[in-house]
């Protein structure tokens, strides 16, 4: 039986569907380039010009400027590609998980460990 996930809300998460993929295409394409050092260097030299190269929206540029991962998720960012941008900020997936849940990184890690032990 198929589920309709568009009707379900999960706190701290954003549904990444076809509409969001289209909205975030340039953003995700840009973040993918961060696999290469030359791209990271170009971005760090002039972030605005690099964002313009991928035709990011004003809201996406603001979120990049503010280093706001949650806003980038709302603006069509795929967590898989945003992880590349987060790396530029010296953030890891546990840091992002903390941001999504409203926990500190240490609280989020502790929750993961408890969950892994079956305590939650």
N, CA, C and O atoms as a Tinker XYZ file with bonds, in Angstrom:
   480  protein
     1  N      0.844000   -1.171000    0.000000    73     2
     2  CA     0.000000    0.000000    0.000000    64     1     3
     3  C      0.894000    1.240000    0.000000    63     2     4     5
     4  O      1.820000    1.344000    0.804000    81     3
     5  N      0.616000    2.164000   -0.889000    73     3     6
     6  CA     1.392000    3.394000   -1.004000    64     5     7
     7  C      0.982000    4.371000    0.089000    63     6     8     9
     8  O     -0.177000    4.422000    0.501000    81     7
     9  N      1.948000    5.136000    0.543000    73     7    10
    10  CA     1.680000    6.173000    1.539000    64     9    11
    11  C      1.728000    7.529000    0.866000    63    10    12    13
    12  O      2.490000    7.730000   -0.080000    81    11
    13  N      0.933000    8.447000    1.338000    73    11    14
    14  CA     0.965000    9.811000    0.849000    64    13    15
    15  C      1.727000   10.650000    1.869000    63    14    16    17
    16  O      1.149000   11.150000    2.833000    81    15
    17  N      3.021000   10.796000    1.646000    73    15    18
    18  CA     3.865000   11.510000    2.600000    64    17    19
    19  C      3.623000   13.011000    2.577000    63    18    20    21
    20  O      4.046000   13.716000    3.493000    81    19
    21  N      2.946000   13.514000    1.543000    73    19    22
    22  CA     2.715000   14.953000    1.497000    64    21    23
    23  C      1.783000   15.414000    2.602000    63    22    24    25
    24  O      1.772000   16.596000    2.946000    81    23
    25  N      1.001000   14.503000    3.163000    73    23    26
    26  CA     0.079000   14.856000    4.240000    64    25    27
    27  C      0.687000   14.662000    5.626000    63    26    28    29
    28  O      0.047000   14.961000    6.634000    81    27
    29  N      1.912000   14.165000    5.677000    73    27    30
    30  CA     2.531000   13.874000    6.971000    64    29    31
    31  C      3.594000   14.917000    7.286000    63    30    32    33
    32  O      4.353000   15.335000    6.412000    81    31
    33  N      3.634000   15.321000    8.528000    73    31    34
    34  CA     4.621000   16.285000    8.986000    64    33    35
    35  C      5.531000   15.614000   10.001000    63    34    36    37
    36  O      5.063000   14.941000   10.919000    81    35
    37  N      6.807000   15.797000    9.833000    73    35    38
    38  CA     7.792000   15.307000   10.785000    64    37    39
    39  C      8.582000   16.514000   11.253000    63    38    40    41
    40  O      9.248000   17.173000   10.455000    81    39
    41  N      8.512000   16.808000   12.542000    73    39    42
    42  CA     9.149000   17.996000   13.092000    64    41    43
    43  C     10.618000   18.049000   12.698000    63    42    44    45
    44  O     11.353000   17.075000   12.861000    81    43
    45  N     11.040000   19.204000   12.174000    73    43    46
    46  CA    12.434000   19.425000   11.821000    64    45    47
    47  C     12.836000   18.879000   10.470000    63    46    48    49
    48  O     14.005000   18.964000   10.094000    81    47
    49  N     11.890000   18.317000    9.731000    73    47    50
    50  CA    12.221000   17.784000    8.412000    64    49    51
    51  C     11.394000   18.496000    7.347000    63    50    52    53
    52  O     10.361000   19.099000    7.637000    81    51
    53  N     11.867000   18.413000    6.125000    73    51    54
    54  CA    11.203000   19.043000    4.996000    64    53    55
    55  C     11.099000   18.016000    3.888000    63    54    56    57
    56  O     12.091000   17.384000    3.523000    81    55
    57  N      9.905000   17.848000    3.354000    73    55    58
    58  CA     9.669000   16.889000    2.290000    64    57    59
    59  C     10.434000   17.324000    1.044000    63    58    60    61
    60  O     10.261000   18.444000    0.565000    81    59
    61  N     11.273000   16.443000    0.526000    73    59    62
    62  CA    12.023000   16.726000   -0.693000    64    61    63
    63  C     11.362000   15.946000   -1.822000    63    62    64    65
    64  O     11.657000   14.772000   -2.048000    81    63
    65  N     10.462000   16.627000   -2.523000    73    63    66
    66  CA     9.730000   16.002000   -3.619000    64    65    67
    67  C     10.149000   16.664000   -4.934000    63    66    68    69
    68  O     11.118000   17.422000   -4.974000    81    67
    69  N      9.424000   16.373000   -5.989000    73    67    70
    70  CA     9.761000   16.931000   -7.293000    64    69    71
    71  C      9.753000   18.448000   -7.319000    63    70    72    73
    72  O     10.614000   19.069000   -7.942000    81    71
    73  N      8.789000   19.040000   -6.646000    73    71    74
    74  CA     8.697000   20.502000   -6.592000    64    73    75
    75  C      9.917000   21.093000   -5.883000    63    74    76    77
    76  O     10.486000   22.085000   -6.337000    81    75
    77  N     10.309000   20.481000   -4.774000    73    75    78
    78  CA    11.486000   20.971000   -4.041000    64    77    79
    79  C     12.761000   20.726000   -4.845000    63    78    80    81
    80  O     13.677000   21.548000   -4.820000    81    79
    81  N     12.825000   19.605000   -5.555000    73    79    82
    82  CA    14.000000   19.314000   -6.378000    64    81    83
    83  C     14.166000   20.382000   -7.455000    63    82    84    85
    84  O     15.280000   20.824000   -7.739000    81    83
    85  N     13.057000   20.788000   -8.046000    73    83    86
    86  CA    13.107000   21.838000   -9.066000    64    85    87
    87  C     13.528000   23.167000   -8.438000    63    86    88    89
    88  O     14.370000   23.881000   -8.983000    81    87
    89  N     12.940000   23.486000   -7.301000    73    87    90
    90  CA    13.257000   24.734000   -6.599000    64    89    91
    91  C     14.737000   24.796000   -6.225000    63    90    92    93
    92  O     15.362000   25.852000   -6.317000    81    91
    93  N     15.288000   23.668000   -5.806000    73    91    94
    94  CA    16.658000   23.646000   -5.315000    64    93    95
    95  C     17.698000   23.189000   -6.318000    63    94    96    97
    96  O     18.848000   22.957000   -5.946000    81    95
    97  N     17.317000   23.055000   -7.589000    73    95    98
    98  CA    18.239000   22.487000   -8.575000    64    97    99
    99  C     19.589000   23.209000   -8.600000    63    98   100   101
   100  O     20.635000   22.572000   -8.480000    81    99
   101  N     19.570000   24.527000   -8.754000    73    99   102
   102  CA    20.820000   25.286000   -8.815000    64   101   103
   103  C     21.613000   25.193000   -7.520000    63   102   104   105
   104  O     22.836000   25.053000   -7.541000    81   103
   105  N     20.916000   25.269000   -6.401000    73   103   106
   106  CA    21.556000   25.156000   -5.088000    64   105   107
   107  C     22.249000   23.808000   -4.936000    63   106   108   109
   108  O     23.406000   23.739000   -4.521000    81   107
   109  N     21.537000   22.743000   -5.273000    73   107   110
   110  CA    22.108000   21.410000   -5.126000    64   109   111
   111  C     23.247000   21.177000   -6.112000    63   110   112   113
   112  O     24.238000   20.523000   -5.786000    81   111
   113  N     23.100000   21.715000   -7.316000    73   111   114
   114  CA    24.169000   21.606000   -8.313000    64   113   115
   115  C     25.425000   22.317000   -7.802000    63   114   116   117
   116  O     26.536000   21.806000   -7.937000    81   115
   117  N     25.235000   23.502000   -7.213000    73   115   118
   118  CA    26.368000   24.240000   -6.660000    64   117   119
   119  C     27.029000   23.447000   -5.537000    63   118   120   121
   120  O     28.252000   23.302000   -5.507000    81   119
   121  N     26.220000   22.936000   -4.620000    73   119   122
   122  CA    26.779000   22.195000   -3.487000    64   121   123
   123  C     27.539000   20.954000   -3.947000    63   122   124   125
   124  O     28.545000   20.584000   -3.343000    81   123
   125  N     27.066000   20.314000   -5.009000    73   123   126
   126  CA    27.766000   19.139000   -5.539000    64   125   127
   127  C     29.187000   19.494000   -5.968000    63   126   128   129
   128  O     30.103000   18.684000   -5.828000    81   127
   129  N     29.367000   20.707000   -6.491000    73   127   130
   130  CA    30.703000   21.103000   -6.958000    64   129   131
   131  C     31.709000   21.177000   -5.819000    63   130   132   133
   132  O     32.916000   21.136000   -6.056000    81   131
   133  N     31.226000   21.285000   -4.590000    73   131   134
   134  CA    32.137000   21.400000   -3.454000    64   133   135
   135  C     32.916000   20.115000   -3.191000    63   134   136   137
   136  O     33.750000   20.070000   -2.286000    81   135
   137  N     32.653000   19.075000   -3.971000    73   135   138
   138  CA    33.492000   17.876000   -3.922000    64   137   139
   139  C     34.910000   18.195000   -4.386000    63   138   140   141
   140  O     35.857000   17.495000   -4.027000    81   139
   141  N     35.055000   19.247000   -5.182000    73   139   142
   142  CA    36.348000   19.620000   -5.759000    64   141   143
   143  C     36.936000   20.823000   -5.026000    63   142   144   145
   144  O     36.238000   21.802000   -4.760000    81   143
   145  N     38.205000   20.741000   -4.708000    73   143   146
   146  CA    38.887000   21.824000   -3.995000    64   145   147
   147  C     38.825000   23.137000   -4.768000    63   146   148   149
   148  O     38.639000   24.199000   -4.175000    81   147
   149  N     38.980000   23.067000   -6.080000    73   147   150
   150  CA    38.960000   24.293000   -6.885000    64   149   151
   151  C     37.619000   25.016000   -6.735000    63   150   152   153
   152  O     37.584000   26.247000   -6.709000    81   151
   153  N     36.531000   24.276000   -6.636000    73   151   154
   154  CA    35.207000   24.883000   -6.443000    64   153   155
   155  C     35.097000   25.506000   -5.057000    63   154   156   157
   156  O     34.566000   26.606000   -4.907000    81   155
   157  N     35.594000   24.810000   -4.053000    73   155   158
   158  CA    35.558000   25.365000   -2.695000    64   157   159
   159  C     36.369000   26.653000   -2.621000    63   158   160   161
   160  O     35.957000   27.617000   -1.975000    81   159
   161  N     37.517000   26.665000   -3.282000    73   159   162
   162  CA    38.353000   27.868000   -3.298000    64   161   163
   163  C     37.646000   29.023000   -4.005000    63   162   164   165
   164  O     37.670000   30.159000   -3.532000    81   163
   165  N     37.017000   28.721000   -5.144000    73   163   166
   166  CA    36.300000   29.764000   -5.889000    64   165   167
   167  C     35.149000   30.325000   -5.052000    63   166   168   169
   168  O     34.945000   31.539000   -5.013000    81   167
   169  N     34.406000   29.456000   -4.391000    73   167   170
   170  CA    33.308000   29.900000   -3.530000    64   169   171
   171  C     33.838000   30.783000   -2.407000    63   170   172   173
   172  O     33.297000   31.860000   -2.156000    81   171
   173  N     34.885000   30.336000   -1.735000    73   171   174
   174  CA    35.430000   31.093000   -0.603000    64   173   175
   175  C     35.993000   32.442000   -1.026000    63   174   176   177
   176  O     36.011000   33.379000   -0.229000    81   175
   177  N     36.453000   32.554000   -2.267000    73   175   178
   178  CA    36.981000   33.819000   -2.776000    64   177   179
   179  C     35.874000   34.843000   -2.988000    63   178   180   181
   180  O     36.031000   36.015000   -2.644000    81   179
   181  N     34.746000   34.397000   -3.559000    73   179   182
   182  CA    33.629000   35.307000   -3.832000    64   181   183
   183  C     32.313000   34.532000   -3.802000    63   182   184   185
   184  O     31.803000   34.129000   -4.848000    81   183
   185  N     31.763000   34.322000   -2.600000    73   183   186
   186  CA    30.532000   33.534000   -2.486000    64   185   187
   187  C     29.374000   34.059000   -3.335000    63   186   188   189
   188  O     28.636000   33.268000   -3.922000    81   187
   189  N     29.204000   35.380000   -3.408000    73   187   190
   190  CA    28.089000   35.935000   -4.179000    64   189   191
   191  C     28.218000   35.611000   -5.661000    63   190   192   193
   192  O     27.242000   35.214000   -6.297000    81   191
   193  N     29.401000   35.775000   -6.205000    73   191   194
   194  CA    29.616000   35.459000   -7.619000    64   193   195
   195  C     29.407000   33.971000   -7.870000    63   194   196   197
   196  O     28.864000   33.580000   -8.903000    81   195
   197  N     29.838000   33.146000   -6.925000    73   195   198
   198  CA    29.669000   31.701000   -7.104000    64   197   199
   199  C     28.187000   31.328000   -7.065000    63   198   200   201
   200  O     27.746000   30.480000   -7.840000    81   199
   201  N     27.426000   31.943000   -6.185000    73   199   202
   202  CA    25.976000   31.707000   -6.134000    64   201   203
   203  C     25.306000   32.171000   -7.425000    63   202   204   205
   204  O     24.407000   31.503000   -7.935000    81   203
   205  N     25.742000   33.310000   -7.951000    73   203   206
   206  CA    25.180000   33.822000   -9.202000    64   205   207
   207  C     25.455000   32.868000  -10.360000    63   206   208   209
   208  O     24.625000   32.718000  -11.257000    81   207
   209  N     26.599000   32.235000  -10.340000    73   207   210
   210  CA    26.979000   31.278000  -11.385000    64   209   211
   211  C     25.939000   30.155000  -11.501000    63   210   212   213
   212  O     25.738000   29.605000  -12.584000    81   211
   213  N     25.281000   29.817000  -10.389000    73   211   214
   214  CA    24.298000   28.739000  -10.367000    64   213   215
   215  C     22.861000   29.262000  -10.280000    63   214   216   217
   216  O     21.921000   28.499000  -10.061000    81   215
   217  N     22.710000   30.587000  -10.457000    73   215   218
   218  CA    21.386000   31.231000  -10.503000    64   217   219
   219  C     20.544000   30.969000   -9.251000    63   218   220   221
   220  O     19.353000   30.672000   -9.341000    81   219
   221  N     21.180000   31.081000   -8.090000    73   219   222
   222  CA    20.446000   30.900000   -6.840000    64   221   223
   223  C     19.453000   32.037000   -6.645000    63   222   224   225
   224  O     19.698000   33.169000   -7.062000    81   223
   225  N     18.339000   31.726000   -6.012000    73   223   226
   226  CA    17.328000   32.742000   -5.704000    64   225   227
   227  C     17.854000   33.654000   -4.597000    63   226   228   229
   228  O     18.847000   33.347000   -3.937000    81   227
   229  N     17.175000   34.769000   -4.412000    73   227   230
   230  CA    17.560000   35.698000   -3.341000    64   229   231
   231  C     17.487000   35.014000   -1.980000    63   230   232   233
   232  O     18.371000   35.202000   -1.144000    81   231
   233  N     16.439000   34.221000   -1.754000    73   231   234
   234  CA    16.295000   33.520000   -0.470000    64   233   235
   235  C     17.424000   32.508000   -0.269000    63   234   236   237
   236  O     17.936000   32.360000    0.840000    81   235
   237  N     17.806000   31.821000   -1.329000    73   235   238
   238  CA    18.909000   30.858000   -1.225000    64   237   239
   239  C     20.226000   31.573000   -0.947000    63   238   240   241
   240  O     21.024000   31.110000   -0.131000    81   239
   241  N     20.460000   32.704000   -1.622000    73   239   242
   242  CA    21.686000   33.476000   -1.382000    64   241   243
   243  C     21.734000   33.987000    0.056000    63   242   244   245
   244  O     22.782000   33.948000    0.701000    81   243
   245  N     20.595000   34.467000    0.556000    73   243   246
   246  CA    20.539000   34.933000    1.948000    64   245   247
   247  C     20.879000   33.799000    2.906000    63   246   248   249
   248  O     21.634000   33.990000    3.860000    81   247
   249  N     20.326000   32.629000    2.653000    73   247   250
   250  CA    20.590000   31.479000    3.525000    64   249   251
   251  C     22.057000   31.069000    3.453000    63   250   252   253
   252  O     22.646000   30.705000    4.471000    81   251
   253  N     22.652000   31.122000    2.269000    73   251   254
   254  CA    24.082000   30.822000    2.127000    64   253   255
   255  C     24.882000   31.845000    2.924000    63   254   256   257
   256  O     25.767000   31.483000    3.700000    81   255
   257  N     24.567000   33.122000    2.730000    73   255   258
   258  CA    25.276000   34.201000    3.430000    64   257   259
   259  C     25.160000   34.052000    4.949000    63   258   260   261
   260  O     26.121000   34.290000    5.680000    81   259
   261  N     23.974000   33.658000    5.412000    73   259   262
   262  CA    23.729000   33.500000    6.849000    64   261   263
   263  C     24.132000   32.129000    7.383000    63   262   264   265
   264  O     24.002000   31.855000    8.576000    81   263
   265  N     24.620000   31.274000    6.490000    73   263   266
   266  CA    25.046000   29.914000    6.872000    64   265   267
   267  C     23.906000   29.168000    7.569000    63   266   268   269
   268  O     24.106000   28.486000    8.574000    81   267
   269  N     22.705000   29.318000    7.003000    73   267   270
   270  CA    21.480000   28.789000    7.598000    64   269   271
   271  C     21.053000   27.507000    6.881000    63   270   272   273
   272  O     20.328000   27.553000    5.887000    81   271
   273  N     21.505000   26.381000    7.389000    73   271   274
   274  CA    21.224000   25.086000    6.770000    64   273   275
   275  C     19.719000   24.812000    6.739000    63   274   276   277
   276  O     19.211000   24.285000    5.749000    81   275
   277  N     19.008000   25.160000    7.796000    73   275   278
   278  CA    17.570000   24.902000    7.847000    64   277   279
   279  C     16.848000   25.702000    6.761000    63   278   280   281
   280  O     15.958000   25.170000    6.096000    81   279
   281  N     17.213000   26.958000    6.574000    73   279   282
   282  CA    16.604000   27.758000    5.504000    64   281   283
   283  C     16.925000   27.156000    4.139000    63   282   284   285
   284  O     16.084000   27.179000    3.240000    81   283
   285  N     18.122000   26.623000    3.978000    73   283   286
   286  CA    18.489000   25.990000    2.709000    64   285   287
   287  C     17.647000   24.746000    2.449000    63   286   288   289
   288  O     17.294000   24.468000    1.303000    81   287
   289  N     17.323000   23.997000    3.494000    73   287   290
   290  CA    16.420000   22.853000    3.335000    64   289   291
   291  C     15.046000   23.329000    2.862000    63   290   292   293
   292  O     14.440000   22.717000    1.983000    81   291
   293  N     14.564000   24.420000    3.449000    73   291   294
   294  CA    13.262000   24.975000    3.051000    64   293   295
   295  C     13.287000   25.510000    1.622000    63   294   296   297
   296  O     12.254000   25.573000    0.956000    81   295
   297  N     14.468000   25.893000    1.161000    73   295   298
   298  CA    14.614000   26.471000   -0.182000    64   297   299
   299  C     14.978000   25.432000   -1.242000    63   298   300   301
   300  O     15.449000   25.783000   -2.323000    81   299
   301  N     14.760000   24.158000   -0.931000    73   299   302
   302  CA    14.954000   23.114000   -1.932000    64   301   303
   303  C     16.267000   22.374000   -1.841000    63   302   304   305
   304  O     16.591000   21.565000   -2.711000    81   303
   305  N     17.019000   22.641000   -0.802000    73   303   306
   306  CA    18.289000   21.941000   -0.644000    64   305   307
   307  C     18.085000   20.493000   -0.230000    63   306   308   309
   308  O     17.286000   20.196000    0.658000    81   307
   309  N     18.806000   19.605000   -0.875000    73   307   310
   310  CA    18.828000   18.198000   -0.483000    64   309   311
   311  C     19.900000   18.033000    0.589000    63   310   312   313
   312  O     21.016000   18.528000    0.435000    81   311
   313  N     19.571000   17.353000    1.652000    73   311   314
   314  CA    20.526000   17.187000    2.747000    64   313   315
   315  C     21.820000   16.547000    2.263000    63   314   316   317
   316  O     22.892000   16.827000    2.801000    81   315
   317  N     21.729000   15.695000    1.258000    73   315   318
   318  CA    22.922000   15.026000    0.742000    64   317   319
   319  C     23.881000   16.019000    0.099000    63   318   320   321
   320  O     25.096000   15.897000    0.255000    81   319
   321  N     23.346000   16.996000   -0.619000    73   319   322
   322  CA    24.200000   18.006000   -1.231000    64   321   323
   323  C     24.561000   19.101000   -0.234000    63   322   324   325
   324  O     25.674000   19.627000   -0.261000    81   323
   325  N     23.625000   19.445000    0.644000    73   323   326
   326  CA    23.921000   20.469000    1.651000    64   325   327
   327  C     25.031000   20.029000    2.593000    63   326   328   329
   328  O     25.714000   20.869000    3.178000    81   327
   329  N     25.218000   18.734000    2.746000    73   327   330
   330  CA    26.324000   18.243000    3.577000    64   329   331
   331  C     27.657000   18.748000    3.041000    63   330   332   333
   332  O     28.594000   18.963000    3.810000    81   331
   333  N     27.749000   18.939000    1.729000    73   331   334
   334  CA    28.981000   19.477000    1.123000    64   333   335
   335  C     29.192000   20.925000    1.566000    63   334   336   337
   336  O     30.308000   21.317000    1.906000    81   335
   337  N     28.120000   21.714000    1.561000    73   335   338
   338  CA    28.213000   23.095000    2.026000    64   337   339
   339  C     28.494000   23.133000    3.521000    63   338   340   341
   340  O     29.314000   23.926000    3.983000    81   339
   341  N     27.820000   22.283000    4.268000    73   339   342
   342  CA    28.036000   22.235000    5.718000    64   341   343
   343  C     29.497000   21.945000    6.035000    63   342   344   345
   344  O     30.041000   22.461000    7.011000    81   343
   345  N     30.126000   21.122000    5.211000    73   343   346
   346  CA    31.548000   20.830000    5.409000    64   345   347
   347  C     32.407000   22.080000    5.312000    63   346   348   349
   348  O     33.408000   22.204000    6.017000    81   347
   349  N     32.021000   23.006000    4.442000    73   347   350
   350  CA    32.753000   24.273000    4.343000    64   349   351
   351  C     32.637000   25.075000    5.631000    63   350   352   353
   352  O     33.515000   25.869000    5.969000    81   351
   353  N     31.541000   24.852000    6.338000    73   351   354
   354  CA    31.297000   25.554000    7.602000    64   353   355
   355  C     31.850000   24.788000    8.795000    63   354   356   357
   356  O     31.689000   25.203000    9.943000    81   355
   357  N     32.500000   23.673000    8.512000    73   355   358
   358  CA    33.054000   22.788000    9.553000    64   357   359
   359  C     31.940000   22.152000   10.388000    63   358   360   361
   360  O     32.118000   21.883000   11.576000    81   359
   361  N     30.783000   21.914000    9.746000    73   359   362
   362  CA    29.670000   21.225000   10.396000    64   361   363
   363  C     29.595000   19.800000    9.871000    63   362   364   365
   364  O     29.950000   19.538000    8.721000    81   363
   365  N     29.133000   18.879000   10.709000    73   363   366
   366  CA    28.921000   17.504000   10.266000    64   365   367
   367  C     27.433000   17.172000   10.375000    63   366   368   369
   368  O     26.630000   18.023000   10.758000    81   367
   369  N     27.073000   15.948000   10.042000    73   367   370
   370  CA    25.659000   15.573000   10.035000    64   369   371
   371  C     25.047000   15.604000   11.436000    63   370   372   373
   372  O     23.850000   15.857000   11.572000    81   371
   373  N     25.836000   15.354000   12.471000    73   371   374
   374  CA    25.298000   15.447000   13.825000    64   373   375
   375  C     24.983000   16.902000   14.179000    63   374   376   377
   376  O     24.005000   17.180000   14.873000    81   375
   377  N     25.817000   17.826000   13.699000    73   375   378
   378  CA    25.525000   19.248000   13.905000    64   377   379
   379  C     24.198000   19.616000   13.242000    63   378   380   381
   380  O     23.373000   20.318000   13.827000    81   379
   381  N     24.004000   19.133000   12.012000    73   379   382
   382  CA    22.767000   19.427000   11.289000    64   381   383
   383  C     21.579000   18.776000   11.987000    63   382   384   385
   384  O     20.519000   19.390000   12.101000    81   383
   385  N     21.742000   17.550000   12.451000    73   383   386
   386  CA    20.671000   16.881000   13.198000    64   385   387
   387  C     20.274000   17.675000   14.426000    63   386   388   389
   388  O     19.091000   17.781000   14.750000    81   387
   389  N     21.258000   18.233000   15.109000    73   387   390
   390  CA    20.966000   19.084000   16.258000    64   389   391
   391  C     20.174000   20.316000   15.856000    63   390   392   393
   392  O     19.227000   20.704000   16.540000    81   391
   393  N     20.567000   20.934000   14.738000    73   391   394
   394  CA    19.830000   22.097000   14.250000    64   393   395
   395  C     18.388000   21.734000   13.918000    63   394   396   397
   396  O     17.466000   22.488000   14.230000    81   395
   397  N     18.196000   20.585000   13.288000    73   395   398
   398  CA    16.848000   20.170000   12.886000    64   397   399
   399  C     15.954000   19.861000   14.082000    63   398   400   401
   400  O     14.742000   20.068000   14.021000    81   399
   401  N     16.538000   19.374000   15.153000    73   399   402
   402  CA    15.740000   18.960000   16.308000    64   401   403
   403  C     15.701000   20.000000   17.420000    63   402   404   405
   404  O     14.971000   19.837000   18.398000    81   403
   405  N     16.477000   21.061000   17.278000    73   403   406
   406  CA    16.528000   22.072000   18.323000    64   405   407
   407  C     17.398000   21.659000   19.497000    63   406   408   409
   408  O     17.310000   22.240000   20.579000    81   407
   409  N     18.237000   20.656000   19.283000    73   407   410
   410  CA    19.153000   20.185000   20.331000    64   409   411
   411  C     20.557000   20.698000   20.047000    63   410   412   413
   412  O     20.874000   21.100000   18.928000    81   411
   413  N     21.383000   20.677000   21.070000    73   411   414
   414  CA    22.799000   20.917000   20.830000    64   413   415
   415  C     23.356000   19.678000   20.127000    63   414   416   417
   416  O     22.723000   18.622000   20.121000    81   415
   417  N     24.522000   19.814000   19.547000    73   415   418
   418  CA    25.145000   18.661000   18.888000    64   417   419
   419  C     25.374000   17.539000   19.887000    63   418   420   421
   420  O     25.122000   16.374000   19.576000    81   419
   421  N     25.846000   17.871000   21.078000    73   419   422
   422  CA    26.088000   16.836000   22.091000    64   421   423
   423  C     24.792000   16.152000   22.519000    63   422   424   425
   424  O     24.766000   14.935000   22.705000    81   423
   425  N     23.717000   16.925000   22.675000    73   423   426
   426  CA    22.422000   16.328000   23.019000    64   425   427
   427  C     21.944000   15.398000   21.903000    63   426   428   429
   428  O     21.421000   14.316000   22.167000    81   427
   429  N     22.128000   15.829000   20.661000    73   427   430
   430  CA    21.702000   15.011000   19.526000    64   429   431
   431  C     22.508000   13.710000   19.466000    63   430   432   433
   432  O     21.946000   12.640000   19.234000    81   431
   433  N     23.819000   13.804000   19.673000    73   431   434
   434  CA    24.656000   12.596000   19.679000    64   433   435
   435  C     24.230000   11.641000   20.793000    63   434   436   437
   436  O     24.164000   10.429000   20.587000    81   435
   437  N     23.945000   12.188000   21.966000    73   435   438
   438  CA    23.510000   11.347000   23.090000    64   437   439
   439  C     22.192000   10.654000   22.760000    63   438   440   441
   440  O     22.006000    9.482000   23.087000    81   439
   441  N     21.279000   11.375000   22.113000    73   439   442
   442  CA    20.013000   10.780000   21.709000    64   441   443
   443  C     20.246000    9.650000   20.708000    63   442   444   445
   444  O     19.608000    8.602000   20.804000    81   443
   445  N     21.150000    9.850000   19.750000    73   443   446
   446  CA    21.463000    8.800000   18.776000    64   445   447
   447  C     22.036000    7.565000   19.464000    63   446   448   449
   448  O     21.678000    6.433000   19.139000    81   447
   449  N     22.926000    7.802000   20.416000    73   447   450
   450  CA    23.531000    6.677000   21.140000    64   449   451
   451  C     22.480000    5.905000   21.934000    63   450   452   453
   452  O     22.472000    4.674000   21.920000    81   451
   453  N     21.596000    6.618000   22.623000    73   451   454
   454  CA    20.520000    5.954000   23.377000    64   453   455
   455  C     19.609000    5.175000   22.439000    63   454   456   457
   456  O     19.215000    4.046000   22.732000    81   455
   457  N     19.282000    5.788000   21.315000    73   455   458
   458  CA    18.427000    5.128000   20.337000    64   457   459
   459  C     19.108000    3.870000   19.803000    63   458   460   461
   460  O     18.465000    2.835000   19.627000    81   459
   461  N     20.403000    3.964000   19.551000    73   459   462
   462  CA    21.163000    2.820000   19.059000    64   461   463
   463  C     21.211000    1.671000   20.056000    63   462   464   465
   464  O     21.307000    0.508000   19.664000    81   463
   465  N     21.146000    1.992000   21.330000    73   463   466
   466  CA    21.133000    0.964000   22.379000    64   465   467
   467  C     19.715000    0.495000   22.698000    63   466   468   469
   468  O     19.522000   -0.371000   23.551000    81   467
   469  N     18.725000    1.066000   22.014000    73   467   470
   470  CA    17.336000    0.683000   22.246000    64   469   471
   471  C     16.733000    1.287000   23.495000    63   470   472   473
   472  O     15.722000    0.792000   23.995000    81   471
   473  N     17.334000    2.348000   24.007000    73   471   474
   474  CA    16.849000    2.978000   25.236000    64   473   475
   475  C     15.753000    4.009000   24.981000    63   474   476   477
   476  O     15.127000    4.493000   25.924000    81   475
   477  N     15.523000    4.340000   23.745000    73   475   478
   478  CA    14.484000    5.336000   23.417000    64   477   479
   479  C     13.398000    4.647000   22.629000    63   478   480
   480  O     12.418000    5.283000   22.241000    81   479
